[in-house]
Every structure is written in C-alpha cells, then in structure tokens.
Amino acid sequence: MLKVLLSLRHRTLVPVLNVTKENSHFDFEGSPFYVCREKQAWDAAPGSLRRAAISSFGYSGTNAHLVIEEYLPPAGHPAPFRGNTNFIVPLSARTPEQLRQKARDLLSFIRPPQPTVPAKSVDLASIAYTLQIGREAMEERLGFVVSSVDELAEKLTRYLNGEKNIDGTCQGRPDREHDHVTAMVQDDDIQEAIGRWITGQKFSTLLEWWTRGLNFDWNKLYTDVKPQRMSLPTYPFARERYWIPLTCASRPAGTGSEEEVDLQSIEDIIAKLEDDAISPDQAVRELKVLV
C-alpha cells in the first residue's frame, strides 16, 4: 500500500521486482494489463483519476482487496480575509519536549533551514485552520496570535530560544485536578463571552483560555467560506526504546562464583535466529537468561 501511495503521489510507475517471466495462465497480450519492468510516468486520461488495486491472500483463506484512488485538492477559493487579519496558531503535545519539537518542525516547514531550498509559499490562514481543526488538543499547549508567516516564524524562533513574555504568545496546560474550565463551556454566559471575544477579535483572550483547557468550536472564527486544510508536519513521537539494555548479569546464586558474564542483546539473538545460526530452542534458552 505504501508503494501505491508513493506512486500516486509522484505520479510514477516503478518496476516490479524479481519478475523474470510472466504467468503463462494469464493472457497479457489480450488484456490492458502488463508487468511494469521499468520506471515510467503514470499518466491518466483527461478527466480521470489514477487508481490502483491491492490484493492480499492469506493462508487461512482470508482474502482482502483494496482499491485506492488518488486525491486531488479542490480548486481554491479566494480567501475572504484581509491582509491585516490576525490568526491563532495553536500547538499541543503530550510532553513539553514534544511541544518544543512541534515548534521546531513548524518553523522548519515555513522557513527551511537550508539556504539552497527556496522558501515555501504558505498560506497563514490554511496553517492556522489546519492546526485548529485537524489536530487533537493535548495536555501541553502553546499558541501564537500572528498576522503573517514572517511574524509566526519570528515568534517560533524566540520561543525556541527560550524567550519569555512574547507578545501574542500563550503557553499552559489544563488543570487536571479541577474540571471547572471544561465545565465553563456548558455555561450560557461563557458561550456569550466567547462569541463577544470572537466578534471583537480578542484572540489573545481566546488563546489564553484555550491553553488553560477551554476547548471551543474553532469554526466560529470563520465565515461560511473557510480556509483549506493543508499538509503540515505530523506529530513528533518520542524516540523511546523499550528493549532490555545490554548489561552484565551475575551467575545464579549457589554457583560459588560472582564472576559476571556478558549477555547478548535480544537483537543479536533474533538476528541469529533469522540467519538459522541457532535453533529455536537455543534462542528460547538464551532469551530466558536475559529476562
């Protein structure tokens, strides 16, 4: 499936590996199908979309067939926003470290670090709308009120440099011990207050309450014609390993020796098992020694 998705994205057909002779039970000559033996452009008829089928046949008799069709974004409408309109750009993550990484990723997206790479032509409204509607609000929250991509890049840079009290910037997290902020959303007076903040474009106030845990309908910030969602950096998962570390262990008690022996890592045992260098029974014995 990943191969198909990449082929659709690049509009390119790639060679089928390890095929020296076609299946003689299928009449390729009398059909529109063929085995792709070399890289070539994946063209589609005018008005048509690229499609691909994937089949999976299990030993148990379970068969799956999937048809994938390419996605073409709709033609864009002129954004009904003035050039000096402010936008809320929210970021959130599970941990403070991942929140900083999200800020780095967004900064690299709008301002690539390589000088040889031309700056992306990005729409601030689409960035803000995608982060508001297309991302889950997590515990650690950070947000910026900005009116341009340059201002967003500046504030991201200042935040990553450790600056505090940046204008139009709020950071916080919901209070887990008290759910009063969440309950406020159900209050009619608060709903009226949120409406007044939106009408008066008091985005800093909205952002401050959002960082405290007040979730509201972001769509209310826009008219019937909304910005288009776009592809942005995905969540930066923490790079944590859960393999048993390579350590030394003492011999079992009662052997009369406190000498330490080096133990192989689980990866080494698995590698030997895959190379048929050890038997499954031997691999189990070695794994028992490790754990």
Summary of the structure (lengths in Angstrom):
residues: 291
radius of gyration: 27.9
end to end distance: 36.7
largest distance: 82.0
contacts: 614
relative contact order: 0.10
helix: 33%
strand: 14%
